[in-house]
Amino acid sequence: MSPAAALDVSHLPDYAYDWALVDVETSGLIARRDRILSIAVLTFGPDGTQTGEYSTLLNPGCDPGPVHVHGLTEERLSGAPTFEQVAGRVGALLRDRVMVAHNAQFDYDFLAHEFARARLHLPVTQRLCTLALNRRVEPPSVGLSLASLAAHYGVPQTRAHDALDDTRVLAGIFRSSLAEAARLDVPLPLVPCPPRLDPQFAPNPPKTPCAYRNPGPLAPVGPLVQGMKVAITGETATSRAELVARSVAAGLNIMSSVSRHTSALVTNDSASGSAKARRAITEGVTVIDEQTFLKLLGDVRSGTSHENQALKKTPEAVALAAPPVMPTPSPAATVTVADIADAVDVAEVAAAPEVAEVPAPRRAETRRSVRPFGRRRVLVLGGTHEEASAARVRVVELGGAAAINLSASVTDVVLLPGGERDRRMTRIAALELPVHAREWLEAPATEPGDVPAQGGAATDVLPRGGVADLPTPVTAGPWHVSTSWAQQTHCEIDVVTFVLDEDEQVSCDGDFVFYGAPESPDGAVRLLCDGPTEQSVAVDLAALPPSVRRIAIAAAIDGAATFGDIGAVRVTLAPGIDAPATVQATLDAATSERTLLLAEIYRRGPRWRFRAVGQGYDHGLEALVRGYGVDVE
C-alpha cells in the first residue's frame, strides 16, 4: 500500500479533511516568552496526496536557547527571515485546513503568539494532536513520543529536532494512525480553535508563597504569628498594596477570600455586608480593624516553617490526610478500606524507614500473587450503570484493566443485556474480538500465552482508592494526569485542579486551575485540552512551594447530565506528556453525581503519592470550589 493510499479517507466523512502538518523548533517551552526558531508545514488532501511543503529557519531576535537540543546557533539564524516576514505564507498553508502536530497545543500556542506579535490572525479553526489520537488508538508501542511511534509504525527518522524531518516523520505516523483510527472507528480528537482553554492566557505574577504553616485563628487580643492567613476587605487608610507588602514581609499569608481556616479578617466596617464579612461571621473568624492590625503587625511572633515541620503521630497529623469538609457525598460514594488505610499511613510517617528510589510509581499495597487477567484489557458493553460498574470492578480484581472505548489494546469484550445494540458491536465483530457473557468474569481461566503485553510497558492498574508511590527524589519536569471518557453529545465535562495547603485550602484563587485560568500563577500546574473526550493536568512537583500538601483533580459536568449518563472515567499517570502510563484506574460514579473527585497527588513524609479517588458529589462545581476556599462571588 502506498503512503497516499494509507491516508486515503476521502470516502469516510468523519475522517475526510484537508490537513496541515506542522512542527516548530523553539528557544524554550513557554509560548508567551520564547520564540519559534524554525518551522515546517506539509499539506495533504483527504485522499492522502501531498499538496504543499514549506520550511524555513527564523531569526528570533533573542537567545536561541538549548542549542544542544535543536542545533540552531545564533550564527545559523542571523541571516534568516523574521516570523513576521513569513507569517503570510505560513497562514496561507494553514487556512481552511485542520492543523496537525505532535503535542498540538504546544505548536498552536507558539503560532498564536507569533501571529499576535505580527498583528495578524492565526487562520486555524481546528487542530488535531497525534498524541491524543494515539492515546485513543492505543497502539502496542513503547510510549507515544515521536521516536517511539515512528519505530512502531516503521517510519524512518534521520534528524530528530529538525523541523522539516520531524514533519515528514509526523506525516508517516499520521498516515498510519489515521488508518488505524478508521479501522477501529475511533472518533478523531478534533479541538476547536481557539478552544475553551485560552492559549493566550498569561498568568498573573505568582503570589509569594508563605514560608510558614498556619498556626490557627487569631485571639481577639493577638498576637499575630507568622503563617496566619489574613484577608482584607473594604476601604483602608493605608494603601492596600502597602498593607499586603508589610504583611508578607512579616511572614503572614494574605488571602483573597475567607474560609474556616482564615486567622483574621481586617476591615474598618464589619457591618458592611461584604461577602468576606458575611463569611467571617458564619465561620467564626476573628474580625479586627485596620489600626488594631497595624499595631499587632509591629510584633509578629515566630512561626513554624513548612520545610522544618515534621509530621508526628497526632490527631492533627491524621487530619492532614483527610479530605476537606465538603457537602455530604452521594449515598453511593462509600469510603473504601484503602481510604482508611491511607489516612493511617500519614500518622506513621515518622516511624517509617526511608524508601529507596524506584524508577516509576510503585503500588503502595501488596499485590495479589494470582492475576489471571494480567494482560487483558476488557471493554464492558450494555447493562445498567451499576451492572457495568460492577463488571469493571471485577475485571480490575482479576488483575486486568477496564477499557472505556474500543481501541487496539482491547483484548476482550463483556456483553451485558442491551450491549448487542451498541454501535461498536459491528466493528468488534469485524475485528474478531472475543465476546463473553457476564459469567465469564466469575470463573476466569489463567491468562493465555497468546495475549500480548501492550507496548512492553508495565502499567499498574489501581482500584478505586488505590495508591501508588512516586519516585524519590522529585526531579524537574511535570507528571501528567490524563482523564478520558466516552464521546458525549449532550454535555461537556470540565477537569479542574486545586493546589492545596496543609489546611486543604487554596492559598490564593490562582491555585484553582480550570478552563478559564488553565495555569497556576507559578506555572507548576497546567491544564491541557487534548480533545473533546480527554484533558490532562501537568504537575511539576519540583516547582511547587513547600506549603503545598496536595493536588486535587476533579471533573464537573457542564449541563444537566450526571456521571451515571457519562459512564466510566479513565485516569492515567505518566512521567511526561508522551511517556508510557505507569498507573491507571477506571472510575465509575453513581447515577446522580455531577461532580467527581478523580485523583490526587499528595505528600507523605519525604515522598509524593498518587491516589485514584473516585469520590462523587451530587452538587455542582460551585460547592466543590467553595469547599476548597476559592472565592466564587
Secondary structure, 3 states (H helix, E strand, C coil): CCHHHHCCCCCCCCCCCCEEEEEEEECCCCCCCCCEEEEEEEEECCCCCEEEEEEEECCCCCCCCCHHHHCCCHHHHCCCCCHHHHHHHHHHHHCCCEEEECCHHHHHHHHHHHHHHCCCCCCCCEEEEHHHHHHHHCCCCCCCCHHHHHHHHCCCCCCCCCHHHHHHHHHHHHHHHHHHHHHHCCCCCEEECCCCCCCCCCCCCCCCCCCECCCCCCCCCCCCECCCEEEECCCCCCCHHHHHHHHHHCCCEEECCCCCCCCEEECCCCCCCCHHHHHHHHHCCEEECHHHHHHHHCCCECCCECCCCCCCCCHHHHHHHCCCCCCCCCCCCCCCHHHHHHHHHHHCHHHCCCCCCCCCCEECCCCCCCCCCCCCEEEEECCCHHHHHHHHHHHHHCCCEEECCCCCCCCEEEECCCHHHCCCHHHHHHHCCCEECHHHHCCCCCCCCCCCCCCCCCCEECCCCCEEECCCCCCCCCEEEEEECCCCCCCEEEEEEEEECCCCCECCHHHEEECCECECCCCCEEEEEEECCEEEEEECHHHCCCCCCEEEEEEEEECCCCHHHHCCEEEEEECCCCCCCCEEEEECCCCCCCEEEEEEEEEECCEEEEEEEEEEECCCHHHHHHHCCCCCC
